[in-house]
């Protein structure tokens, strides 16, 4: 019988995400701009890559055995990816989640069979209630568990060094001049940057950070400044600690973006490019706008922007007019600008 053109399971779909040209939203910029859209992974985010890679490395080393439990700290996407991989491979999954995560993300985690602990977002990283400390405690209390610890796991970088970086290099035929990527744990930007810099040391790497996060100042001064920390709304971007999964030496500069600007830019992506992308994708393009205004790009620039996840994760947030109004990001007139008619 002729071999069927099928996949063994959903994990075989991870990686090889498309590169999509940005046209209208970048029409006034010098250069060519492309989105590496990680929302095309089966778990709808770039975190599928690290979840599969870290778990398979643990299996290879004999750290993970059938029936064991995977424990992790997550703002939602890594947790979903870990839960998905756990289902296929037969592991239990326990997740400590930030309360800043959208209700959509938390519901998705429960749907995927994970045990979820929601922890307060705006507490210090070393507070016993923080999702970092709760995950550590759950790992200690759970026999036969491993703690993924994505913020301090070198494999987070390695996963992207071995997959996302080579894909971008191949898709641009080595012509990439700039990479623009959000920095949270830092694994995505660091892994891609490490690979690209090995191919061409002149590729410029720009990290996107949030106001309220310590990453930009730490990159510039190598000092951790607690005064930089205050609450912000973007999920999966910026940090109130310094992750060792961020290799600052490979990042040329950071730019900071606002909650409001990033939310509106995500919505703009949908209405101009037809790309339904997540909050951090909006943040990345918001940073791209700043760079273009500052004259960062020339006509010869080939710029790749990483879109970390899909817009479906944010239906109760940036794509919800009521939430936008509650945050002061939108007034009633703006909310009614695209009316819905009920017959």
KOLKOL-426330 format. One record per residue (C-alpha): residue number from 1; z, y, x. Coordinates in nm, 3 decimals. Example, Ala and Ser with C-alpha at 12.3 -4.5 7.8 and 13.67 -1.06 7.14 Angstrom:
! KOLKOL-426330
1 | 0.780 | -0.450 | 1.230
2 | 0.714 | -0.106 | 1.367
This chain:
! KOLKOL-426330
1 | 0.000 | 0.000 | 0.000
2 | -0.086 | 0.347 | 0.127
3 | 0.217 | 0.534 | 0.263
4 | 0.355 | 0.788 | 0.016
5 | 0.368 | 1.156 | 0.111
6 | 0.737 | 1.198 | 0.028
7 | 1.070 | 1.299 | 0.188
8 | 1.357 | 1.054 | 0.234
9 | 1.609 | 1.309 | 0.103
10 | 1.667 | 1.683 | 0.069
11 | 1.783 | 1.718 | 0.432
12 | 1.429 | 1.651 | 0.555
13 | 1.329 | 1.988 | 0.406
14 | 1.556 | 2.191 | 0.636
15 | 1.376 | 2.425 | 0.875
16 | 1.014 | 2.532 | 0.923
17 | 1.068 | 2.822 | 0.685
18 | 0.776 | 3.059 | 0.624
19 | 0.702 | 3.391 | 0.789
20 | 0.591 | 3.645 | 0.527
21 | 0.425 | 3.978 | 0.604
22 | 0.601 | 4.284 | 0.466
23 | 0.348 | 4.530 | 0.327
24 | 0.461 | 4.798 | 0.085
25 | 0.823 | 4.850 | 0.192
26 | 0.711 | 4.908 | 0.553
27 | 0.386 | 5.093 | 0.476
28 | 0.503 | 5.417 | 0.643
29 | 0.629 | 5.246 | 0.960
30 | 0.449 | 5.196 | 1.289
31 | 0.391 | 4.828 | 1.371
32 | 0.361 | 4.498 | 1.187
33 | 0.662 | 4.352 | 1.005
34 | 0.739 | 3.996 | 0.900
35 | 1.025 | 3.832 | 0.712
36 | 1.151 | 3.494 | 0.832
37 | 1.264 | 3.384 | 0.486
38 | 1.547 | 3.133 | 0.522
39 | 1.586 | 3.116 | 0.144
40 | 1.311 | 2.851 | 0.155
41 | 1.556 | 2.598 | 0.302
42 | 1.669 | 2.345 | 0.039
43 | 2.017 | 2.498 | 0.032
44 | 1.856 | 2.844 | 0.008
45 | 2.000 | 2.981 | 0.334
46 | 1.983 | 2.966 | 0.714
47 | 2.317 | 2.784 | 0.711
48 | 2.142 | 2.455 | 0.627
49 | 2.036 | 2.447 | 0.990
50 | 2.387 | 2.466 | 1.138
51 | 2.542 | 2.238 | 0.875
52 | 2.302 | 1.953 | 0.952
53 | 2.302 | 2.010 | 1.328
54 | 2.681 | 2.031 | 1.370
55 | 2.747 | 1.730 | 1.146
56 | 2.486 | 1.516 | 1.320
57 | 2.626 | 1.613 | 1.660
58 | 2.973 | 1.509 | 1.539
59 | 2.827 | 1.177 | 1.422
60 | 2.651 | 1.125 | 1.753
61 | 2.976 | 1.184 | 1.944
62 | 3.170 | 0.949 | 1.714
63 | 3.391 | 1.230 | 1.582
64 | 3.279 | 1.178 | 1.220
65 | 3.308 | 0.841 | 1.051
66 | 3.208 | 0.728 | 0.698
67 | 3.447 | 0.862 | 0.434
68 | 3.583 | 1.143 | 0.656
69 | 3.635 | 1.499 | 0.532
70 | 3.460 | 1.816 | 0.644
71 | 3.668 | 2.136 | 0.632
72 | 3.529 | 2.485 | 0.678
73 | 3.576 | 2.859 | 0.638
74 | 3.287 | 3.016 | 0.449
75 | 3.164 | 3.319 | 0.259
76 | 2.961 | 3.072 | 0.054
77 | 2.635 | 2.979 | 0.222
78 | 2.772 | 2.756 | 0.499
79 | 2.994 | 2.588 | 0.244
80 | 2.702 | 2.510 | 0.016
81 | 2.502 | 2.367 | 0.306
82 | 2.795 | 2.156 | 0.425
83 | 2.856 | 2.028 | 0.071
84 | 2.488 | 1.938 | 0.039
85 | 2.484 | 1.750 | 0.371
86 | 2.815 | 1.582 | 0.283
87 | 2.672 | 1.446 | -0.044
88 | 2.380 | 1.284 | 0.135
89 | 2.588 | 1.147 | 0.423
90 | 2.894 | 1.037 | 0.224
91 | 3.164 | 1.279 | 0.337
92 | 3.425 | 1.474 | 0.140
93 | 3.409 | 1.852 | 0.168
94 | 3.695 | 2.107 | 0.151
95 | 3.615 | 2.478 | 0.173
96 | 3.826 | 2.792 | 0.219
97 | 3.624 | 3.075 | 0.064
98 | 3.663 | 3.452 | 0.080
99 | 3.738 | 3.617 | -0.253
100 | 3.456 | 3.861 | -0.164
101 | 3.209 | 3.577 | -0.225
102 | 3.014 | 3.612 | -0.548
103 | 3.115 | 3.407 | -0.851
104 | 2.770 | 3.248 | -0.828
105 | 2.846 | 3.112 | -0.482
106 | 3.186 | 2.974 | -0.582
107 | 3.037 | 2.805 | -0.889
108 | 2.765 | 2.652 | -0.672
109 | 3.022 | 2.511 | -0.429
110 | 3.211 | 2.343 | -0.713
111 | 2.886 | 2.211 | -0.857
112 | 2.809 | 2.049 | -0.521
113 | 3.136 | 1.855 | -0.537
114 | 3.336 | 2.058 | -0.285
115 | 3.709 | 2.126 | -0.321
116 | 3.733 | 2.506 | -0.309
117 | 4.025 | 2.730 | -0.208
118 | 3.961 | 3.100 | -0.278
119 | 4.146 | 3.324 | -0.029
120 | 4.203 | 3.704 | -0.037
121 | 3.928 | 3.886 | 0.156
122 | 4.106 | 4.198 | 0.267
123 | 4.387 | 4.055 | 0.480
124 | 4.404 | 4.033 | 0.862
125 | 4.232 | 3.733 | 1.017
126 | 4.566 | 3.595 | 1.139
127 | 4.737 | 3.630 | 0.797
128 | 4.841 | 3.288 | 0.661
129 | 4.641 | 3.364 | 0.342
130 | 4.313 | 3.442 | 0.523
131 | 4.036 | 3.191 | 0.484
132 | 4.046 | 3.128 | 0.859
133 | 4.412 | 3.026 | 0.855
134 | 4.387 | 2.835 | 0.525
135 | 4.100 | 2.625 | 0.664
136 | 4.301 | 2.546 | 0.978
137 | 4.598 | 2.438 | 0.765
138 | 4.382 | 2.222 | 0.538
139 | 4.233 | 2.051 | 0.843
140 | 4.580 | 1.979 | 0.984
141 | 4.699 | 1.842 | 0.650
142 | 4.393 | 1.623 | 0.586
143 | 4.379 | 1.295 | 0.773
144 | 4.033 | 1.200 | 0.896
145 | 3.896 | 1.553 | 0.879
146 | 3.697 | 1.774 | 1.114
147 | 3.698 | 2.154 | 1.111
148 | 3.348 | 2.298 | 1.158
149 | 3.487 | 2.638 | 1.271
150 | 3.149 | 2.812 | 1.268
151 | 3.284 | 3.140 | 1.408
152 | 3.394 | 2.973 | 1.730
153 | 3.153 | 2.682 | 1.759
154 | 2.885 | 2.694 | 2.029
155 | 2.678 | 2.451 | 1.821
156 | 2.625 | 2.734 | 1.571
157 | 2.420 | 2.910 | 1.839
158 | 2.257 | 2.592 | 1.962
159 | 2.124 | 2.501 | 1.618
160 | 1.922 | 2.821 | 1.600
161 | 1.824 | 2.803 | 1.968
162 | 1.667 | 2.463 | 1.900
163 | 1.504 | 2.541 | 1.564
164 | 1.476 | 2.899 | 1.436
165 | 1.395 | 3.056 | 1.772
166 | 1.107 | 2.820 | 1.856
167 | 0.970 | 2.852 | 1.501
168 | 0.958 | 3.234 | 1.527
169 | 0.796 | 3.220 | 1.871
170 | 0.530 | 2.979 | 1.746
171 | 0.468 | 3.163 | 1.417
172 | 0.409 | 3.494 | 1.599
173 | 0.210 | 3.319 | 1.876
174 | 0.453 | 3.474 | 2.125
175 | 0.361 | 3.828 | 2.020
176 | 0.703 | 3.920 | 1.879
177 | 0.840 | 4.246 | 2.026
178 | 1.153 | 4.294 | 1.811
179 | 1.395 | 4.069 | 1.624
180 | 1.614 | 4.228 | 1.356
181 | 1.892 | 4.008 | 1.221
182 | 2.229 | 4.047 | 1.055
183 | 2.533 | 3.940 | 1.253
184 | 2.823 | 3.761 | 1.086
185 | 2.932 | 3.456 | 1.279
186 | 2.655 | 3.558 | 1.516
187 | 2.507 | 3.211 | 1.550
188 | 2.170 | 3.298 | 1.398
189 | 2.100 | 3.612 | 1.600
190 | 2.244 | 3.467 | 1.923
191 | 2.056 | 3.138 | 1.909
192 | 1.723 | 3.301 | 1.825
193 | 1.779 | 3.573 | 2.084
194 | 1.863 | 3.326 | 2.359
195 | 1.540 | 3.135 | 2.299
196 | 1.319 | 3.444 | 2.266
197 | 1.463 | 3.612 | 2.577
198 | 1.389 | 3.294 | 2.776
199 | 1.024 | 3.322 | 2.670
200 | 0.999 | 3.700 | 2.716
201 | 1.296 | 3.902 | 2.842
202 | 1.143 | 4.220 | 2.695
203 | 1.181 | 4.110 | 2.332
204 | 1.428 | 4.354 | 2.182
205 | 1.714 | 4.207 | 1.976
206 | 1.875 | 4.432 | 1.715
207 | 2.187 | 4.325 | 1.526
208 | 2.277 | 4.462 | 1.183
209 | 2.646 | 4.534 | 1.125
210 | 2.843 | 4.670 | 0.829
211 | 3.062 | 4.978 | 0.808
212 | 3.413 | 4.833 | 0.809
213 | 3.326 | 4.574 | 1.075
214 | 3.418 | 4.569 | 1.445
215 | 3.100 | 4.417 | 1.593
216 | 2.895 | 4.727 | 1.682
217 | 3.178 | 4.901 | 1.866
218 | 3.277 | 4.580 | 2.044
219 | 2.919 | 4.537 | 2.164
220 | 2.917 | 4.889 | 2.304
221 | 3.267 | 4.899 | 2.456
222 | 3.388 | 4.535 | 2.471
223 | 3.702 | 4.663 | 2.298
224 | 3.835 | 4.527 | 1.970
225 | 3.927 | 4.831 | 1.761
226 | 4.134 | 4.755 | 1.450
227 | 4.071 | 5.112 | 1.331
228 | 3.711 | 5.012 | 1.260
229 | 3.826 | 4.765 | 0.994
230 | 3.824 | 4.852 | 0.624
231 | 3.704 | 4.672 | 0.309
232 | 3.333 | 4.649 | 0.241
233 | 3.125 | 4.455 | -0.010
234 | 2.839 | 4.287 | 0.179
235 | 2.900 | 3.913 | 0.220
236 | 2.817 | 3.725 | 0.539
237 | 2.771 | 4.039 | 0.748
238 | 3.008 | 4.191 | 1.003
239 | 3.356 | 4.071 | 1.094
240 | 3.721 | 4.173 | 1.133
241 | 3.747 | 3.954 | 1.444
242 | 3.523 | 3.875 | 1.740
243 | 3.346 | 3.539 | 1.694
244 | 3.268 | 3.347 | 2.013
245 | 2.956 | 3.228 | 1.829
246 | 2.819 | 3.577 | 1.894
247 | 2.661 | 3.607 | 2.239
248 | 2.669 | 3.985 | 2.277
249 | 2.483 | 3.972 | 2.609
250 | 2.161 | 3.874 | 2.431
251 | 2.180 | 4.157 | 2.176
252 | 2.032 | 4.490 | 2.284
253 | 2.185 | 4.712 | 2.016
254 | 2.351 | 4.719 | 1.675
255 | 2.293 | 4.948 | 1.379
256 | 2.532 | 4.980 | 1.086
257 | 2.433 | 4.983 | 0.720
258 | 2.610 | 5.078 | 0.400
259 | 2.697 | 4.858 | 0.103
260 | 2.507 | 5.081 | -0.137
261 | 2.192 | 5.123 | 0.070
262 | 2.172 | 4.750 | 0.138
263 | 2.209 | 4.665 | -0.231
264 | 1.931 | 4.902 | -0.336
265 | 1.703 | 4.785 | -0.056
266 | 1.745 | 4.423 | -0.166
267 | 1.638 | 4.526 | -0.517
268 | 1.350 | 4.724 | -0.367
269 | 1.229 | 4.410 | -0.186
270 | 1.199 | 4.238 | -0.522
271 | 1.000 | 4.518 | -0.685
272 | 0.772 | 4.595 | -0.388
273 | 0.720 | 4.264 | -0.207
274 | 0.805 | 4.017 | -0.483
275 | 1.070 | 3.870 | -0.252
276 | 1.392 | 3.776 | -0.431
277 | 1.627 | 3.787 | -0.134
278 | 2.002 | 3.813 | -0.079
279 | 2.236 | 4.103 | -0.003
280 | 2.211 | 4.055 | 0.375
281 | 1.832 | 4.058 | 0.354
282 | 1.861 | 4.400 | 0.196
283 | 2.097 | 4.498 | 0.478
284 | 1.846 | 4.382 | 0.740
285 | 1.567 | 4.591 | 0.590
286 | 1.803 | 4.885 | 0.546
287 | 1.866 | 4.863 | 0.922
288 | 1.491 | 4.831 | 0.978
289 | 1.440 | 5.162 | 0.795
290 | 1.688 | 5.333 | 1.028
291 | 1.515 | 5.193 | 1.334
292 | 1.174 | 5.308 | 1.209
293 | 1.306 | 5.658 | 1.138
294 | 1.451 | 5.670 | 1.491
295 | 1.111 | 5.592 | 1.642
296 | 1.201 | 5.242 | 1.760
297 | 0.857 | 5.096 | 1.683
298 | 0.502 | 5.166 | 1.798
299 | 0.167 | 5.061 | 1.651
300 | 0.179 | 4.754 | 1.878
301 | 0.522 | 4.639 | 1.762
302 | 0.550 | 4.293 | 1.604
303 | 0.882 | 4.289 | 1.426
304 | 1.049 | 3.984 | 1.272
305 | 1.333 | 4.039 | 1.025
306 | 1.552 | 3.741 | 0.935
307 | 1.618 | 3.709 | 0.561
308 | 1.927 | 3.482 | 0.558
309 | 1.936 | 3.368 | 0.196
310 | 1.799 | 3.376 | -0.156
311 | 1.869 | 3.636 | -0.424
312 | 1.992 | 3.377 | -0.676
313 | 2.328 | 3.383 | -0.494
314 | 2.390 | 3.741 | -0.608
315 | 2.313 | 3.747 | -0.979
316 | 2.668 | 3.858 | -1.060
317 | 2.657 | 4.128 | -0.791
318 | 2.364 | 4.333 | -0.662
319 | 2.123 | 4.207 | -0.929
320 | 2.371 | 4.282 | -1.207
321 | 2.342 | 4.639 | -1.336
322 | 2.701 | 4.640 | -1.461
323 | 2.836 | 4.542 | -1.117
324 | 2.618 | 4.808 | -0.954
325 | 2.759 | 5.070 | -1.192
326 | 3.117 | 4.955 | -1.128
327 | 3.066 | 5.003 | -0.754
328 | 2.923 | 5.351 | -0.808
329 | 2.584 | 5.236 | -0.678
330 | 2.400 | 5.306 | -1.003
331 | 2.440 | 5.536 | -1.301
332 | 2.358 | 5.460 | -1.665
333 | 2.018 | 5.627 | -1.643
334 | 1.916 | 5.411 | -1.344
335 | 2.046 | 5.097 | -1.514
336 | 1.831 | 5.166 | -1.819
337 | 1.516 | 5.247 | -1.619
338 | 1.380 | 4.894 | -1.672
339 | 1.464 | 4.824 | -2.037
340 | 1.490 | 4.482 | -2.196
341 | 1.356 | 4.453 | -2.549
342 | 1.505 | 4.201 | -2.791
343 | 1.281 | 4.096 | -3.078
